[in-house]
Amino acid sequence: MNPRLPVALSDVIGAARSLAGDVVRTPTTRSQALSELTGADVLVKFENLQYTGSFKERGALAKLRSLTEDEKRRGVVCMSAGNHAQAVAYHAARLQISATVVVPERSSFSKVARTRALGAEVLERGRSLEEAAGAATALAAQRGLTVIHPFDDPVVIAGQGTVALELLEDQPDLDMLIVPAGGGGLIAGMAVVAKSFRPAVEVVGVQSMLFPSFAAPASSPAASPGAGYPTIADGIAVSTPGLLTKQIIDELVDAWVTVPEATIEKAVAVYLEREKVVAEGAGAAGLAAMLDDPDRFRGRRVGLVVSGGNIDLQLLSTVITRSLIQTGRLTVLRTSLSDVPGSLAELTAMVSEYGGNIVEVTHRHRDLEFPARSAIVELTVETFDEDHGRRLRDVIERGGAPRASG
């Protein structure tokens, strides 16, 4: 390994000593369900089980422990979309260090609320991580605070690398590591460890197609930042990679893949249903890569990291509902009925007779597309699968309803 890289294996080992007993040594387990689904031998490390719900505690605590007494007395500031903020707030409070957190405007409500509850002063500044970073830097100069960068700091990178120390201790014979990347702190630290212990292991980085800061060359149209576009993977929505992380990544990361929003969303749902685990979008990105291109990983012994589980409950509810619709377990039927007594009862009885469970009914008379003496009914129905939903639509059409769609 290049000795001129900003982080070495010895730094990660030192970080592990400083973190011992103060962060969770998260489990790594083989997933039978994900292995069957992808055709690979899948081992999952559950960093969502950290107290604040993500791997970010490792780097944040490593940096806080490295501060001088004067730096601790003056306090710290960080910028973050959520997970790093919670990690800094939690461990700063534990160490009795004053913490200020700068987050972009419109950050996740749940993450901001949690950060405040953990004791930090939270300021919302700017529309992106980059603008929030500028505000944090200005605040540090104004108040004499130490900046705890979310990824572009050698101590933080070393702290994140402890994920790989544990993973490879538990599963030393991996063929491949698949790691989500935004600013690059996690994958840089993990790559240092992986290539030190097992040079043959393939380190694959995963990014959202909306934010391919490492995956796409700077000159490529695909490298255009996705700022302003909503992404389910806000934890890796970083438009500009770190300078230190890029040095390590350029040297040690073997390949990059980008995944579409729909596949990240699917991966969140798969983790929930198959593993009974809540993963945020960024935390599910590694699995999304496998679902998007299973042939790329089939037959390999693969290590995945669920890097975080801090997903807003409202967003998670939307993901669940959309997954049920996409897999045919919720079917939306829209039809018109004669506006006479009993017609709605006949329709619902027909749905029940053929095994559908109605969970929502919308009944209205004002749709100009249909005659005045008709009513428009939209039913949301629990069905077994897509085939059951199609058969149910066919039954309604044969039963005489003028129109059914779903």
Secondary structure, 3 states (H helix, E strand, C coil): CCCCCCCCHHHHHHHHHHHCCCCCCCCEEECHHHHHHHCCEEEEEEHHHCCCCECHHHHHHHHHHHCCHHHHHHCEEEECCCHHHHHHHHHHHHCCCCEEEEECCCCCHHHHHHHHHCCCEEEECCCCHHHHHHHHHHHHHHHCCEECCCCCCHHHHHHHHHHHHHHHHHCCCCCEEEEECCCCHHHHHHHHHHHHHCCCCEEEEEEECCCCCCCCCCCCHHHCCCCCCCCCCHHHCCCCCCHHHHHHHHHHCCEEEEECHHHHHHHHHHHHHHHCCCCCCHHHHHHHHHHHCHHHCCCCEEEEEECECCCCHHHHHHHHHHHHHHCCCEEEEEEEEECCCCHHHHHHHHHHHCCCEEEEEEEECCCCCCCCCEEEEEEEEECCCHHHHHHHHHHHHHCCCCCCCC
